[in-house]
Amino acid sequence: MKLTNRTFAELNVGDTAELKRLITADDLYVFATASGNFNPMHLPKIDGDGDGKVDAVAPGMLVASLISAVLGTMLPGPGTLYLSQTLSFRGRAHAGDELICRVRVEAKADNGEVRLLTEVCRSDDGSTLLEGEAVVEAPRSKFQVDDLEVPGLIVQRHRHFEALLERAKPLPPLVTAVVCPEDENSLSGAILAAQEGIITPILIGNAQRIAETAHALGADIAGFEVMDTGSHKASEAACRLVNDGKAGAVMKGHLHTDELLRPMLDKVNGLRIGRRFTHVFVMDVPGMPYPLLVTDAAINIAPDLTTKIDIVQNAIDLARSLGIDPPRAGVLSAVETVNPDIQSSIDAALLSKMADRGQITGGMVDGPLAMDNAVSLAAARTKGIRGDVAGQANILVVPGIDAGNMLAKQLAFVSHAEGAGLVLGAKVPVILNSRSDGRMSRLASCAVAALHQARMTAEVQT
């Protein structure tokens, strides 16, 4: 950032400066966090006054802060100190409005004080939102800097999941076999997704325990179908529902993942379709312009090349269902060149070439890529790596479950990402939720399953 000031001696009556600024939803969150003003009138997506409409009114002092920005960076600029400011609010700004802040020098005093008229208006219709007068102590000495650095801010919103939920809601609710929802976390997740119209759950397990759990939650499950069966038979019952065309997804409840998946792997009564079962985390990372898919971080421990082919293909198929166009799969290793002593680098190169030859379809694949080369264009260019994937991968294919689990949890607990978990490669998507998952993760997992199943069904029908 380049900054320069106008000293007291350089200022003249009539000098003006202006600044344009688009007010965004993130601005409202930042101001609320910095000021401690959590008035719901000033927060996105909340009806603060009960009139049935979202308000998202920009706080008056947020609008007024544009005046401070002009005074401190433009006129007079760096070195300026406030002495007083009068404010008269004439209208309201909202998220999405572009504002223009103008200041004009009205008078100078011998003691270094400068009086300025201040105004903020909308850019589209010119209507005045705020006007007043500022008195400042103008800088006496010249100041100029060409490379001022200020730390950036990332608002911990999960806009990608919000967008997925909006895409999933118009779809018919996905009939979902929920296996052993016998604890509060798993049952509440199914109920929440049903309330949002994303799924229609069929609750499979010990009916008494399910009812007791619902009572503890204060939830009414009278409208849900409940299949009373022992925990060890619940996953088999879910498979039957899918094979009979009565369910389009399966959701994990209060049981181990291997107990859930074992009946699905049965060659006669299971849900095999010819591919390996693989797991994908869809991660909504604050600050990233698109979701990140991490695979495989939960099912295949040390996948060989044949398994990695299915891991990549399943992830590409899911990315397409989520509207990611084009899917870009970066196959990760510790290095970005093929090293015969690092098996993951060899596998990555082979997967990349297989995609070139049409053995993996629907997306672009490149590797080996180190993590920085996969997600940072600057890092990729520094290393001289070109192509359509390097620096902009939206699918991260990890060498094994250790790396995948560490990467996913780093994104969740260090980078504040939310993650939706799905098992692919079966007849229908299998929703895996962790006990630590929050509301958004649970909803997003169901939304991802609904979108994927809708696309896969449409392709079969055509």
Rosetta blueprint (number, residue, H / E / L):
1 M L
2 K L
3 L E
4 T E
5 N L
6 R L
7 T L
8 F H
9 A H
10 E H
11 L L
12 N L
13 V L
14 G L
15 D L
16 T E
17 A E
18 E E
19 L E
20 K E
21 R E
22 L E
23 I L
24 T L
25 A H
26 D H
27 D H
28 L H
29 Y H
30 V H
31 F H
32 A H
33 T H
34 A H
35 S H
36 G L
37 N L
38 F L
39 N L
40 P H
41 M H
42 H H
43 L L
44 P L
45 K L
46 I L
47 D L
48 G L
49 D L
50 G L
51 D L
52 G L
53 K L
54 V L
55 D L
56 A L
57 V E
58 A L
59 P L
60 G H
61 M H
62 L H
63 V H
64 A H
65 S H
66 L H
67 I H
68 S H
69 A H
70 V H
71 L H
72 G H
73 T H
74 M L
75 L L
76 P L
77 G L
78 P L
79 G L
80 T L
81 L E
82 Y E
83 L E
84 S E
85 Q E
86 T E
87 L E
88 S E
89 F E
90 R L
91 G L
92 R L
93 A L
94 H E
95 A L
96 G L
97 D L
98 E E
99 L E
100 I E
101 C E
102 R E
103 V E
104 R E
105 V E
106 E E
107 A E
108 K E
109 A L
110 D L
111 N L
112 G L
113 E E
114 V E
115 R E
116 L E
117 L E
118 T E
119 E E
120 V E
121 C E
122 R E
123 S L
124 D L
125 D L
126 G L
127 S L
128 T E
129 L E
130 L E
131 E E
132 G E
133 E E
134 A E
135 V E
136 V E
137 E E
138 A L
139 P L
140 R L
141 S L
142 K L
143 F L
144 Q E
145 V E
146 D L
147 D L
148 L L
149 E L
150 V L
151 P L
152 G L
153 L L
154 I L
155 V L
156 Q L
157 R L
158 H L
159 R H
160 H H
161 F H
162 E H
163 A H
164 L H
165 L H
166 E H
167 R H
168 A H
169 K L
170 P L
171 L L
172 P L
173 P L
174 L E
175 V E
176 T E
177 A E
178 V E
179 V E
180 C L
181 P L
182 E L
183 D L
184 E H
185 N H
186 S H
187 L H
188 S H
189 G H
190 A H
191 I H
192 L H
193 A H
194 A H
195 Q H
196 E L
197 G L
198 I L
199 I E
200 T E
201 P E
202 I E
203 L E
204 I E
205 G E
206 N L
207 A H
208 Q H
209 R H
210 I H
211 A H
212 E H
213 T H
214 A H
215 H H
216 A H
217 L H
218 G L
219 A L
220 D L
221 I L
222 A L
223 G L
224 F L
225 E E
226 V E
227 M E
228 D E
229 T L
230 G L
231 S H
232 H H
233 K H
234 A H
235 S H
236 E H
237 A H
238 A H
239 C H
240 R H
241 L H
242 V H
243 N H
244 D L
245 G L
246 K L
247 A L
248 G L
249 A E
250 V E
251 M E
252 K E
253 G L
254 H L
255 L L
256 H L
257 T H
258 D H
259 E H
260 L H
261 L H
262 R L
263 P H
264 M H
265 L H
266 D L
267 K L
268 V L
269 N L
270 G L
271 L L
272 R E
273 I L
274 G L
275 R L
276 R L
277 F L
278 T E
279 H E
280 V E
281 F E
282 V E
283 M E
284 D E
285 V L
286 P L
287 G L
288 M L
289 P L
290 Y L
291 P L
292 L E
293 L E
294 V E
295 T E
296 D L
297 A L
298 A L
299 I L
300 N L
301 I L
302 A L
303 P L
304 D L
305 L H
306 T H
307 T H
308 K H
309 I H
310 D H
311 I H
312 V H
313 Q H
314 N H
315 A H
316 I H
317 D H
318 L H
319 A H
320 R H
321 S H
322 L L
323 G L
324 I L
325 D L
326 P L
327 P L
328 R E
329 A E
330 G E
331 V E
332 L E
333 S L
334 A L
335 V L
336 E L
337 T L
338 V L
339 N L
340 P L
341 D L
342 I L
343 Q H
344 S H
345 S H
346 I H
347 D H
348 A H
349 A H
350 L H
351 L H
352 S H
353 K H
354 M H
355 A H
356 D H
357 R L
358 G L
359 Q L
360 I L
361 T L
362 G L
363 G L
364 M E
365 V E
366 D E
367 G E
368 P E
369 L E
370 A L
371 M H
372 D H
373 N H
374 A H
375 V H
376 S L
377 L H
378 A H
379 A H
380 A H
381 R H
382 T H
383 K L
384 G L
385 I L
386 R L
387 G L
388 D L
389 V L
390 A L
391 G L
392 Q L
393 A L
394 N L
395 I E
396 L E
397 V E
398 V L
399 P L
400 G L
401 I H
402 D H
403 A H
404 G H
405 N H
406 M H
407 L H
408 A H
409 K H
410 Q H
411 L H
412 A H
413 F H
414 V L
415 S L
416 H L
417 A L
418 E E
419 G E
420 A E
421 G E
422 L E
423 V E
424 L E
425 G L
426 A E
427 K L
428 V L
429 P L
430 V E
431 I E
432 L L
433 N L
434 S L
435 R L
436 S L
437 D L
438 G L
439 R H
440 M H
441 S H
442 R H
443 L H
444 A H
445 S H
446 C H
447 A H
448 V H
449 A H
450 A H
451 L H
452 H H
453 Q H
454 A H
455 R H
456 M H
457 T H
458 A H
459 E H
460 V H
461 Q H
462 T L
